[in-house]
Amino acid sequence: MALERMVLEIGMGTDIRGADYTKAAVRALRDALWHNSLSIGAAVDQPADAMQVEVLIGVPRPDQVDKAQVLAILPHGTGVVTVVEGGLEVPNDDGTGVTVIANCCAIVRLDV
């Protein structure tokens, strides 16, 4: 058998005032995952924990993201997190802070 891409989920997350890149990344992954109930595993006779999830996060400062915190919210299966430069920083009007916007895609694969 071989790993096959079964699902591509896309999400966005923000941290409005705290400039917390990890918080924005976690929210982006939640946005991608929490709008779905994947039954694909059962459809191909695989348990939910057989899913292998590749998480790709885009934020302006990739080194500011705690990958373990992002990975910890996966409800099933195993995963790997890659963080790249992307997303947005939107400065506030007086220049004392930023809103961080993270983009995420989660690719779910099963060995079928």
KOLFITOR-365422 format. One record per residue (C-alpha): residue in three letters; z, y, x. Coordinates in steps of 0.5 Angstrom, whole numbers. Example, Ala and Ser with C-alpha at 12.3 -4.5 7.8 and 13.67 -1.06 7.14 Angstrom:
<recs>
+---------+-------+-------+-------+
: residuo :    pz :    py :    px :
+---------+-------+-------+-------+
:     ALA :    16 :    -9 :    25 :
:     SER :    14 :    -2 :    27 :
+---------+-------+-------+-------+
</recs>
This chain:
<recs>
+---------+-------+-------+-------+
: residuo :    pz :    py :    px :
+---------+-------+-------+-------+
:     MET :     0 :     0 :     0 :
:     ALA :    -1 :     7 :     2 :
:     LEU :     3 :    14 :     0 :
:     GLU :    -1 :    17 :    -5 :
:     ARG :     0 :    25 :    -7 :
:     MET :     2 :    24 :   -15 :
:     VAL :     5 :    31 :   -16 :
:     LEU :     4 :    38 :   -14 :
:     GLU :     9 :    43 :   -16 :
:     ILE :     9 :    50 :   -15 :
:     GLY :    15 :    55 :   -15 :
:     MET :    18 :    62 :   -14 :
:     GLY :    25 :    64 :   -12 :
:     THR :    28 :    71 :   -11 :
:     ASP :    35 :    74 :    -8 :
:     ILE :    35 :    81 :   -11 :
:     ARG :    40 :    84 :    -7 :
:     GLY :    43 :    80 :    -2 :
:     ALA :    37 :    79 :     3 :
:     ASP :    39 :    71 :     3 :
:     TYR :    33 :    67 :     5 :
:     THR :    36 :    61 :     4 :
:     LYS :    38 :    63 :    -3 :
:     ALA :    31 :    65 :    -5 :
:     ALA :    28 :    58 :    -2 :
:     VAL :    33 :    54 :    -6 :
:     ARG :    31 :    58 :   -12 :
:     ALA :    24 :    57 :   -11 :
:     LEU :    24 :    50 :   -10 :
:     ARG :    29 :    49 :   -17 :
:     ASP :    23 :    53 :   -20 :
:     ALA :    18 :    48 :   -18 :
:     LEU :    22 :    42 :   -20 :
:     TRP :    26 :    44 :   -26 :
:     HIS :    20 :    45 :   -31 :
:     ASN :    18 :    38 :   -30 :
:     SER :    21 :    31 :   -32 :
:     LEU :    17 :    26 :   -28 :
:     SER :    16 :    20 :   -31 :
:     ILE :    10 :    18 :   -26 :
:     GLY :    15 :    13 :   -22 :
:     ALA :    16 :     9 :   -28 :
:     ALA :     8 :     9 :   -30 :
:     VAL :     7 :     6 :   -23 :
:     ASP :    13 :     1 :   -23 :
:     GLN :    17 :     5 :   -18 :
:     PRO :    24 :     8 :   -18 :
:     ALA :    25 :    15 :   -18 :
:     ASP :    28 :    15 :   -11 :
:     ALA :    22 :    12 :    -8 :
:     MET :    19 :    19 :    -9 :
:     GLN :    18 :    22 :    -2 :
:     VAL :    18 :    30 :    -3 :
:     GLU :    14 :    35 :     2 :
:     VAL :    17 :    42 :     1 :
:     LEU :    14 :    47 :     4 :
:     ILE :    17 :    54 :     3 :
:     GLY :    14 :    61 :     5 :
:     VAL :    19 :    67 :     7 :
:     PRO :    18 :    73 :    11 :
:     ARG :    23 :    70 :    16 :
:     PRO :    23 :    63 :    16 :
:     ASP :    28 :    62 :    21 :
:     GLN :    33 :    65 :    16 :
:     VAL :    33 :    59 :    12 :
:     ASP :    38 :    53 :    12 :
:     LYS :    33 :    47 :    11 :
:     ALA :    39 :    42 :     9 :
:     GLN :    41 :    47 :     3 :
:     VAL :    34 :    47 :     1 :
:     LEU :    33 :    39 :     1 :
:     ALA :    40 :    38 :    -2 :
:     ILE :    37 :    40 :    -9 :
:     LEU :    32 :    34 :    -9 :
:     PRO :    35 :    30 :   -15 :
:     HIS :    31 :    24 :   -13 :
:     GLY :    28 :    21 :    -7 :
:     THR :    27 :    23 :     0 :
:     GLY :    24 :    29 :     3 :
:     VAL :    23 :    34 :     9 :
:     VAL :    23 :    41 :     9 :
:     THR :    18 :    46 :    13 :
:     VAL :    19 :    53 :    13 :
:     VAL :    13 :    58 :    14 :
:     GLU :    12 :    65 :    14 :
:     GLY :    10 :    68 :     7 :
:     GLY :    13 :    71 :     1 :
:     LEU :    15 :    78 :     1 :
:     GLU :    20 :    83 :     2 :
:     VAL :    21 :    89 :    -2 :
:     PRO :    25 :    95 :     0 :
:     ASN :    29 :    98 :    -5 :
:     ASP :    28 :   106 :    -6 :
:     ASP :    33 :   108 :    -1 :
:     GLY :    31 :   103 :     5 :
:     THR :    38 :   100 :     5 :
:     GLY :    36 :    93 :     3 :
:     VAL :    31 :    88 :     1 :
:     THR :    29 :    84 :    -5 :
:     VAL :    27 :    77 :    -2 :
:     ILE :    21 :    73 :    -5 :
:     ALA :    20 :    66 :    -3 :
:     ASN :    14 :    61 :    -5 :
:     CYS :    15 :    54 :    -5 :
:     CYS :    10 :    48 :    -7 :
:     ALA :    13 :    41 :    -7 :
:     ILE :     8 :    35 :    -6 :
:     VAL :    11 :    28 :    -9 :
:     ARG :     8 :    22 :    -6 :
:     LEU :     9 :    15 :    -8 :
:     ASP :     7 :     8 :    -4 :
:     VAL :     2 :     5 :    -9 :
+---------+-------+-------+-------+
</recs>
